[in-house]
Amino acid sequence: MSRVVPHPVPWALLVLLAAPSVGAAPLELVATGQFRVYAKGSVVPEARVYRTIDPPAAFLLETPLFDRPVYVTTAPRSARLIDPARCIPDVEDKDVLRLDASGPQEAFFAVHVEGPRLVMERDGVTLALAPSPPVLGERTLGELLAQLPEYRRGAARYTPDRRALDTLRAVGEPTEILVFFGSWCPHCERAVPRLIRVLEDIATTPITATFHGVPPESDLPDPEAERYGVTALPLAVVCRHGQELARLSGEHWETPERRLAAVLRPTAR
Amino acid sequence: MTPPRDAASSGRALVAIGSTAGRLLGAVLVIAAWAKAVDPQAFAAEVSTLLPAAGVLALPLAVAAIAFETGLGTALLLGWCQRAILLLVSLTFAVFTAIALGHVLGGDSTRNCGCFGQLLERTPAQALLENVAFLALSALAWTGRAPGRMPRRPWLPPLAATVAAAFAVAAPRLPLDDIATGLAPGMPVARTRLDEIVPELATGRHLLVLLDRRSPDASAQVATLNERLRLPGGPLRVWGIAADDPEMAAAFLWTAGPAFEIRSGPANLLRRLYRVLPRSALVENGRIVRTWTGLPSEQALDALGRGDLP
């Protein structure tokens, strides 16, 4: 599945004609942990990857290998260096930036696909953009947010129900929440940050959470997820003194604080 | 001392119970066979999972199993209760029970049982209980055992088996998707569980396209959707849905360049919603209003692209 794209002039013309971003409103991109940059077969740890929030997918890569960011589009497929002045960080959210992709359409890479990797070559340097391996096993909230910064953005944009939060703030007994999620699962990306926001807002209470990353279905099964009978993601298991009290699944994720408040209300003072 | 008349009447009651049990099992076998016949490829996939060595013979084996179940079920519905028939029934349900037990012992609690095709969704534990009950019923059917005389209408079970086999072979080309799958007009999206993958379907108008990212035609299908629906933008939200596979998802993103979002879902959840891929559905305010085998026609896509209903 490897197709080399001619470099650079015909492709540049095509992008000029077809790229939706030309002359359009700035694109909003968010930092993502779901893709990584590779060079010479290894991860580039200093690289930062941003992706568009709305389709079609586009990426901005900040890597030490080039003095300018790399702008990658998928429809049509292209990669080019872009003027850093066109990337404006959000003043309130360091994980968000706005990109003006208009201006000179130049400094293109030769691009081809190798399985899950988009390989880009320019000036003797070869980069690849590929999905990160799934986040597996137990993670604290801090570890989770470090690995999946897009969750932080989702959490910041959610406004929990204040009355439910007040109920939860009154909880005095230690309560543990085990959250099963898939870092590869788009529904988790929408739902789990809501719970994260709730947990941040009730951080002073004895309600604590652990996050458990589950592999995709095509990979090996997860014994912990099987032990809890996880059939759909995300799933949160609410426990107290080692006893399961309730679960959050399906529509509970629309307003997780309300479900938690309903479950924990009897013990609130 | 019990009078002989009572003994005779209790004997008749036992025969009646046995005969009823036999007819019940006949109905179960015929329903199960026809539920599988509407989507023989799905059943062939089950056969392949069970018998990996079957290879290209999985589909013929699946068709043969459908014919066998139909023939046996028809014989039981006709009231045939000869020793050979009862032996076949008991053996059949013993095999089904053993398969269900294997799935339970295999430890995969999420696997769907395919005994009734895509008609019923059950866990292996539920399927095991059900098959144990059927096995018990087949034991009860022995009380209705009839002497080995020539049964009535001996041509009917072979005819039913032949018709079932012919139907199974033709079914993929027949317009039966709305009957054979869980995705049909009028159905709330929540019943399909697609709302777990795309919660946004609850409000507004959406076009859903179930895709096979491994298909060599998938890129061309994406290009058609991008072009005809004037994506990105346009009046309609479009969602692709495909089986979970992050590496395949990335490769497809680079090669096909979808101008709409493609979300992943569990393969066993999606398998109940199509017979062949792609399959499309128009959703309005959380309810399916129209389905298409494949993509909507170009005229339908153009209408949707204009914001009209096709």
Interface residues (C-beta under 8 A of the other chain):
Chain A: M1 R3 P20 F35 D54 P55 P56 A57 T74 A75 P76 R77 V113 G115 P116 R117 L118 A130 P131 P134 W184 C185 P186 H187 R190 P216 E217 S218 P221 E226 G229 T231 A232 G250 E254
Chain B: G107 D108 S109 T110 E196 I197 P199 N226 L231 P232 G233 A243 D244 D245 P246 E247 M248 A249 A250 A251 L253 W254 T255 G257 P258 A259 F260 E261 R263 S264 P266 A267
